[in-house]
Amino acid sequence: MKLNEFLLPEFLYETANTRKLLASLPEEHFGYKSSEKAMSLSQLANHIAEIPTWVPATFLYPELDFGKIKYEAPNHSTVTDLLAYYDKNMEEATQLMKEVSNETLQENWTMRNGETIYFTMPKLSVYRTFIMNHTIHHRGQLTAYLRALNVKFPGMYGPTADDAM
């Protein structure tokens, strides 16, 4: 069996949860920060919506070299625009998840900045840690922001405290 057949159901489940959470964001609180060192709610949401672009960056290339790219963070200021961006990113990521071969998932991938290598690991490990776990980590931060703002949000793995009986 191909590895992507095992990975795809989790990917689709988690990305659907992510979309539900992004759809629940209150635009009036986009400027909220949990601390001075933290990203704003908007920055965090934009970052989460961008993470699906890491699927093609991982599966289609042998490395990411920050020394060779000019990065500009997305800055969508409405939930509608944020969801359109996420949906566009998810379309390509989902297609690649359906097509990726076992051989590709076993290839090494490197994150670097010029001569400085941050890590090299198999693409499957990059997918699990820097795409899936990373998304879930930031989704947890986002729910903490919403809880601090007393904003109701959808459950990811069952009911939230807002849904309690």
VEXDOTOR-759912 format. One line per field, with one value per atom (N, C-alpha, C): x, y, z; residue in three letters. Coordinates in steps of 0.05 Angstrom, whole numbers, m for minus. Layout:
N
x (X|...)
y (Y|...)
z (Z|...)
residu (ALA|...)
This chain:
165
x (17|0|18|9|23|20|41|41|20|17|m2|m31|m37|m64|m69|m48|m50|m51|m36|m34|m58|m70|m91|m115|m127|m150|m144|m121|m114|m110|m97|m93|m120|m138|m164|m180|m179|m192|m181|m155|m142|m145|m144|m146|m175|m195|m223|m226|m214|m215|m203|m180|m166|m184|m197|m215|m238|m250|m272|m262|m238|m228|m223|m211|m206|m232|m252|m279|m292|m284|m296|m283|m262|m247|m262|m261|m274|m255|m262|m245|m240|m258|m255|m232|m223|m201|m175|m174|m150|m124|m126|m102|m93|m109|m103|m77|m61|m37|m38|m29|m29|m7|14|36|51|68|83|101|110|127|112|86|69|60|53|40|12|2|m26|m44|m69|m88|m88|m88|m87|m61|m38|m13|m13|m22|m23|m42|m65|m84|m73|m60|m48|m25|m10|11|m1|m22|m35|m46|m58|m69|m47|m23|0|13|11|25|20|m4|m8|11|22|41|67|71|95|94|70|68|83|76|92|121|126|154|170|157|171|171|148|147|160|160|170|199|211|239|256|282|300|307|302|309|294|295|286|310|319|342|332|330|320|339|363|382|377|359|354|325|310|283|278|259|249|221|220|194|178|152|134|110|105|84|57|38|11|m2|m20|m32|m61|m77|m106|m120|m137|m149|m178|m189|m216|m217|m237|m240|m246|m261|m267|m242|m224|m199|m181|m180|m164|m172|m198|m209|m204|m206|m200|m171|m154|m125|m120|m132|m128|m139|m162|m174|m157|m146|m128|m103|m92|m68|m75|m98|m107|m112|m121|m127|m101|m80|m54|m43|m44|m33|m48|m74|m90|m83|m81|m74|m47|m27|m1|m2|m18|m21|m31|m49|m61|m41|m21|m3|25|33|60|67|90|99|114|116|132|161|171|198|203|185|188|188|170|168|193|208|233|257|255|278|284|309|316|309|303|297|312|322|339|327|327|320|347|352|377|374|395|398|426|430|457|472|495|512|502|484|474|451|456|436|421|394|378|373|366|361|359|364|358|344|322|307|290|279|262|237|228|204|180|177|155|157|180|184|180|188|183|153|139|110|97|104|92|99|124|132|126|136|136|110|94|68|46|42|20|22|44|47|49|61|64|37|20|m7|m23|m22|m37|m27|m1|11|m1|0|m10|m40|m54|m83|m89|m73|m77|m72|m52|m47|m71|m82|m105|m129|m134|m156|m152|m127|m121|m127|m120|m127|m157|m172|m201|m213|m202|m212|m207|m184|m177|m196|m205|m223|m252|m257|m284|m301|m287|m300|m305|m329|m335|m321|m311|m299|m306|m304|m312|m293|m303|m286|m270|m246|m230|m232|m235|m236|m260|m281|m305|m313|m333|m343|m323|m326|m310|m325|m312|m325|m351|m351|m375|m399|m393|m413|m422|m410|m415|m444|m453|m481|m489)
y (m24|0|25|45|70|86|98|113|135|148|171|162|136|126|125|122|123|152|169|197|214|208|226|229|208|212|232|229|247|275|278|304|318|303|315|322|305|310|335|336|359|385|384|409|419|400|409|422|411|424|452|454|480|500|492|510|519|501|508|529|526|545|572|572|597|611|596|608|621|613|623|648|657|680|706|722|748|769|781|802|825|831|854|849|824|818|810|816|808|820|843|855|844|827|816|801|805|790|781|756|746|757|767|781|797|814|831|815|792|775|757|755|737|750|732|742|751|769|777|754|756|735|734|757|757|745|751|740|710|701|672|658|669|657|656|678|678|657|654|634|606|600|574|570|590|587|583|591|588|561|547|522|501|499|479|484|508|512|498|488|473|445|435|409|409|427|427|434|452|460|436|417|393|371|365|342|346|371|376|385|391|402|387|387|373|390|417|434|460|474|502|518|537|554|582|591|618|639|632|650|656|640|643|653|658|668|694|709|733|727|724|716|740|739|760|746|750|737|746|727|735|753|771|790|794|773|776|787|807|823|816|797|789|758|747|718|708|722|713|710|730|729|707|704|684|656|651|625|620|640|637|629|642|636|607|600|573|552|557|538|534|556|554|538|543|528|498|493|466|450|463|449|436|451|441|420|426|407|380|381|356|340|353|339|325|339|327|305|307|285|260|264|241|228|243|233|225|234|230|200|193|165|158|133|124|132|131|138|167|185|213|218|205|209|199|182|171|188|206|224|243|251|271|299|316|344|361|383|400|428|439|467|480|503|516|546|560|589|591|589|589|565|570|548|536|550|540|521|496|475|472|476|473|443|429|400|387|361|344|320|313|289|280|255|246|263|266|283|274|248|239|251|252|265|295|307|336|341|325|327|325|304|299|322|331|350|379|387|415|423|404|411|404|378|370|380|372|380|410|423|452|465|455|466|462|438|432|449|453|470|498|510|537|539|518|518|519|505|506|534|547|575|593|588|604|600|575|570|582|584|597|627|639|667|671|654|656|652|634|629|654|667|691|714|714|735|728|705|695|692|682|677|647|640|611|602|577|565|536|525|497|477|455|434|420|412|398|368|358|329|322|338|335|362|362|388|404|430|448|454|470|478|494|507|522|504|479|460|442|446|429|429|408|405|422)
z (0|0|0|m14|m14|12|21|46|45|22|21|26|21|27|57|73|102|112|99|107|99|77|66|84|97|114|137|150|172|161|138|126|121|109|102|128|148|173|187|189|203|187|162|146|146|148|151|178|199|225|225|211|209|195|174|159|177|192|211|230|241|260|247|224|210|204|197|190|215|239|263|274|261|272|271|292|293|282|259|247|266|283|301|321|323|342|327|301|286|297|310|321|349|360|387|387|409|414|443|447|475|491|478|491|470|479|460|441|450|434|414|418|402|376|357|332|339|323|326|317|324|315|285|271|242|231|243|233|237|260|266|246|241|223|194|186|159|157|179|179|176|191|189|161|149|122|101|108|89|91|113|117|95|84|62|38|35|13|18|42|48|37|30|18|m9|m28|m52|m48|m29|m24|m14|m1|9|m11|m23|m41|m68|m78|m105|m106|m84|m84|m63|m67|m48|m23|m25|m2|m4|19|20|31|15|22|25|50|56|44|39|27|m2|m14|m43|m49|m28|m32|m18|m29|m16|m5|20|33|40|34|43|56|81|96|85|83|74|95|86|104|96|98|91|115|109|131|136|120|125|126|139|140|112|97|69|53|54|39|50|76|89|80|80|72|42|26|m3|m7|8|7|16|39|50|30|19|0|m25|m35|m58|m51|m28|m19|m15|m4|1|m24|m45|m70|m81|m82|m92|m73|m47|m27|m28|m30|m31|m56|m78|m103|m100|m89|m85|m64|m44|m24|m38|m57|m71|m90|m99|m120|m109|m86|m77|m74|m83|m83|m57|m51|m29|m32|m56|m62|m55|m63|m58|m28|m13|16|30|18|30|24|4|m3|20|23|42|32|51|46|66|57|75|77|101|106|113|99|104|99|107|100|91|64|53|63|75|85|112|125|151|146|153|150|177|176|200|205|184|187|159|159|136|146|135|143|120|121|100|96|72|66|83|88|104|132|144|170|169|148|145|144|128|126|154|169|195|215|216|236|228|205|197|183|176|163|183|189|205|234|248|276|279|260|261|259|241|239|264|275|300|323|325|346|344|320|317|320|312|316|346|362|391|402|391|400|393|369|360|378|386|404|431|440|466|463|440|436|437|423|423|450|466|493|510|507|522|515|490|480|485|497|503|477|457|431|427|421|416|391|392|368|366|343|339|352|361|371|349|355|335|338|363|368|385|383|399|410|427|437|452|452|469|494|512|537|531|508|500|494|486|479|502|525|548|556|567|574|597)
residu (MET|MET|MET|LYS|LYS|LYS|LEU|LEU|LEU|ASN|ASN|ASN|GLU|GLU|GLU|PHE|PHE|PHE|LEU|LEU|LEU|LEU|LEU|LEU|PRO|PRO|PRO|GLU|GLU|GLU|PHE|PHE|PHE|LEU|LEU|LEU|TYR|TYR|TYR|GLU|GLU|GLU|THR|THR|THR|ALA|ALA|ALA|ASN|ASN|ASN|THR|THR|THR|ARG|ARG|ARG|LYS|LYS|LYS|LEU|LEU|LEU|LEU|LEU|LEU|ALA|ALA|ALA|SER|SER|SER|LEU|LEU|LEU|PRO|PRO|PRO|GLU|GLU|GLU|GLU|GLU|GLU|HIS|HIS|HIS|PHE|PHE|PHE|GLY|GLY|GLY|TYR|TYR|TYR|LYS|LYS|LYS|SER|SER|SER|SER|SER|SER|GLU|GLU|GLU|LYS|LYS|LYS|ALA|ALA|ALA|MET|MET|MET|SER|SER|SER|LEU|LEU|LEU|SER|SER|SER|GLN|GLN|GLN|LEU|LEU|LEU|ALA|ALA|ALA|ASN|ASN|ASN|HIS|HIS|HIS|ILE|ILE|ILE|ALA|ALA|ALA|GLU|GLU|GLU|ILE|ILE|ILE|PRO|PRO|PRO|THR|THR|THR|TRP|TRP|TRP|VAL|VAL|VAL|PRO|PRO|PRO|ALA|ALA|ALA|THR|THR|THR|PHE|PHE|PHE|LEU|LEU|LEU|TYR|TYR|TYR|PRO|PRO|PRO|GLU|GLU|GLU|LEU|LEU|LEU|ASP|ASP|ASP|PHE|PHE|PHE|GLY|GLY|GLY|LYS|LYS|LYS|ILE|ILE|ILE|LYS|LYS|LYS|TYR|TYR|TYR|GLU|GLU|GLU|ALA|ALA|ALA|PRO|PRO|PRO|ASN|ASN|ASN|HIS|HIS|HIS|SER|SER|SER|THR|THR|THR|VAL|VAL|VAL|THR|THR|THR|ASP|ASP|ASP|LEU|LEU|LEU|LEU|LEU|LEU|ALA|ALA|ALA|TYR|TYR|TYR|TYR|TYR|TYR|ASP|ASP|ASP|LYS|LYS|LYS|ASN|ASN|ASN|MET|MET|MET|GLU|GLU|GLU|GLU|GLU|GLU|ALA|ALA|ALA|THR|THR|THR|GLN|GLN|GLN|LEU|LEU|LEU|MET|MET|MET|LYS|LYS|LYS|GLU|GLU|GLU|VAL|VAL|VAL|SER|SER|SER|ASN|ASN|ASN|GLU|GLU|GLU|THR|THR|THR|LEU|LEU|LEU|GLN|GLN|GLN|GLU|GLU|GLU|ASN|ASN|ASN|TRP|TRP|TRP|THR|THR|THR|MET|MET|MET|ARG|ARG|ARG|ASN|ASN|ASN|GLY|GLY|GLY|GLU|GLU|GLU|THR|THR|THR|ILE|ILE|ILE|TYR|TYR|TYR|PHE|PHE|PHE|THR|THR|THR|MET|MET|MET|PRO|PRO|PRO|LYS|LYS|LYS|LEU|LEU|LEU|SER|SER|SER|VAL|VAL|VAL|TYR|TYR|TYR|ARG|ARG|ARG|THR|THR|THR|PHE|PHE|PHE|ILE|ILE|ILE|MET|MET|MET|ASN|ASN|ASN|HIS|HIS|HIS|THR|THR|THR|ILE|ILE|ILE|HIS|HIS|HIS|HIS|HIS|HIS|ARG|ARG|ARG|GLY|GLY|GLY|GLN|GLN|GLN|LEU|LEU|LEU|THR|THR|THR|ALA|ALA|ALA|TYR|TYR|TYR|LEU|LEU|LEU|ARG|ARG|ARG|ALA|ALA|ALA|LEU|LEU|LEU|ASN|ASN|ASN|VAL|VAL|VAL|LYS|LYS|LYS|PHE|PHE|PHE|PRO|PRO|PRO|GLY|GLY|GLY|MET|MET|MET|TYR|TYR|TYR|GLY|GLY|GLY|PRO|PRO|PRO|THR|THR|THR|ALA|ALA|ALA|ASP|ASP|ASP|ASP|ASP|ASP|ALA|ALA|ALA|MET|MET|MET)
